[in-house]
Amino acid sequence: MLYRKATPLRAGVALTSRSSAPGPATDWDATPLRQGSLRPSGRLVVGGGRRGITLRDVGLAAGVALIGTAVVACLPIGGAEGPRPAVQSAKPAAEPRLAAANAAVLESLPHPATTLAALAPERAVAAQTARLDPDSTAAFASASAAPRDPVGAKLRSARVNDDPPLPNLRQLAPRGPAPLKQAVTRLVGFDAAPFPYDGLIPGTQQPFLNTEQGEERGHRSGRGRLFLESETFGDNRVLAHIPRGFDLGRPGVMVVFFHGHGATLKRDVMNRQQVPAQVSASGANAVLVAPQFAVDASDSSAGRFWEEGGFARFLDESAQRLAKLHGGGEAAERAFREMPVVVVTYSGGFVPAAYAVQAAGGAQDRVRGVVLLDSIYGEYEKFANWAASGRGKFLVNASTPYTRRQAGELERQLAARSVPVSTELKGNLSRGGAVFLNTGPDANHRDYVTQAWTEKPIADVLQRLPEYRLRGPEAVASLGRREQRAGATE
């Protein structure tokens, strides 16, 4: 219980003592803050408040008359400071001890003492005064049972006369980072990015950088094309995006986007295909990371994602980088590290995506969904094994006529592994299974990331995951223009 020093009584205010025996001299050191809640004591206590209070052991009329006369004699005259009662100075040593006790109580609260002092420093009084000064009226605190809610009880008792109540300290307690007020989009260099890569090509003993031109090393593809490392495989940047309103306190999902041939992150993934804008407009509590593969080249090499555990290392670093962009510290990094993952791949991005979701990628259990946007040209077993590896995983394949035959092969392999297959995209993908969608001849492969079975297909998929929904979908076009104006800082 909190206490504060009593103030002199105003004229016409009754006095009280709940003691059953007459007490000694009036004690002016401290009175309980709660109105009308004086505790039993061996003395007469003088306190002020709105309510009239009575003497139980003396006749009402006689008690008021006798004690009222004593109080009037102590009141100031003519507005000037009058003599203080002698009993008030009887314990001069109590004041510094009271101040020390006050500091001890404030330090014991589960909030910084400076917070409470800044709110109402004149009310910060010690409950432990009784231990330091048994003769003080703070000894009343020992007679009361410990409340269930010590902090709340101290706050509720902190109102005297017309003083406003203190705010609930629980409302001042930190609740974790607040939802983001502004979207964050950056191109960030990663140590675990797919490139640069100086390892072997899977299934062969051939180095990836298998040729030279002058002093530069390069990669010659199976079709005979030469790509220099400095021009095509030297970019380690990743497009990272956290939408406005993202909330660490709610379930979230990480979208990893694998671009196709002839792409750069800013020109294509961000501006032309509007991937960050689609994630924002979906209304989902989602974040985005999109690594750069071959820069503006017709090549599907996976780089470090070929390595065992390569995708898991990439996700771990993504958690660190996203937490830094978010500003939420260790709590944010822990949340990003535990988030389920939805892999979205377009066109030639199917090769690194297949290696990412296989068991050797090290993150098979974290990958919750795979979305293939006209992006199935092979690697059927890797995708089928992942889809059959656990309940609740979903796969959405959308094909133009150019990939319809390959989609049929993937569908057969999924059926052989008892994965439910449907041709209807239902409202809740969280139940798992595979969905195969065929788009008509009017669908354009180049624009498939923004126009497939519907406009903005990535946003449409995220809207079908109700556990991650923050709000209703927004207009992608306007949001996309705003983000394009802001740009992705390097």
HELIX and SHEET records of a PDB file:
HELIX    1   1 LEU A   60  CYS A   74  1                                  15    
HELIX    2   2 ALA A   86  SER A   89  5                                   4    
HELIX    3   3 ALA A   94  SER A  108  1                                  15    
HELIX    4   4 ALA A  113  LEU A  119  1                                   7    
HELIX    5   5 PRO A  121  ARG A  123  5                                   3    
HELIX    6   6 THR A  129  LEU A  132  1                                   4    
HELIX    7   7 THR A  137  ALA A  143  5                                   7    
HELIX    8   8 PRO A  150  ARG A  156  1                                   7    
HELIX    9   9 LEU A  169  LEU A  172  1                                   4    
HELIX   10  10 GLU A  229  THR A  232  1                                   4    
HELIX   11  11 LEU A  265  ARG A  272  3                                   8    
HELIX   12  12 VAL A  275  ALA A  281  1                                   7    
HELIX   13  13 GLY A  303  TRP A  306  5                                   4    
HELIX   14  14 GLY A  310  HIS A  326  1                                  17    
HELIX   15  15 GLY A  329  GLU A  338  1                                  10    
HELIX   16  16 SER A  347  GLY A  349  5                                   3    
HELIX   17  17 PHE A  350  VAL A  357  1                                   8    
HELIX   18  18 ALA A  359  GLY A  361  5                                   3    
HELIX   19  19 TYR A  380  ALA A  387  1                                   8    
HELIX   20  20 PRO A  401  THR A  403  5                                   3    
HELIX   21  21 ARG A  404  ALA A  416  1                                  13    
HELIX   22  22 LEU A  429  ARG A  431  5                                   3    
HELIX   23  23 HIS A  445  ASP A  447  5                                   3    
HELIX   24  24 PRO A  457  GLN A  463  1                                   7    
HELIX   25  25 PRO A  466  TYR A  468  5                                   3    
HELIX   26  26 VAL A  476  ALA A  486  1                                  11    
SHEET    1   A 2 TYR A   3  ARG A   4  0                                        
SHEET    2   A 2 THR A  31  PRO A  32 -1                                        
SHEET    1   B 9 VAL A 184  GLY A 189  0                                        
SHEET    2   B 9 ARG A 237  ILE A 242 -1                                        
SHEET    3   B 9 ALA A 286  PRO A 291 -1                                        
SHEET    4   B 9 VAL A 253  PHE A 258  1                                        
SHEET    5   B 9 VAL A 341  TYR A 346  1                                        
SHEET    6   B 9 VAL A 367  LEU A 373  1                                        
SHEET    7   B 9 PHE A 394  SER A 399  1                                        
SHEET    8   B 9 GLY A 433  ASN A 438  1                                        
SHEET    9   B 9 VAL A 421  SER A 422  1                                        
SHEET    1   C 3 THR A 211  GLN A 213  0                                        
SHEET    2   C 3 GLU A 216  ARG A 220 -1                                        
SHEET    3   C 3 LEU A 226  LEU A 228 -1                                        
END                                                                             
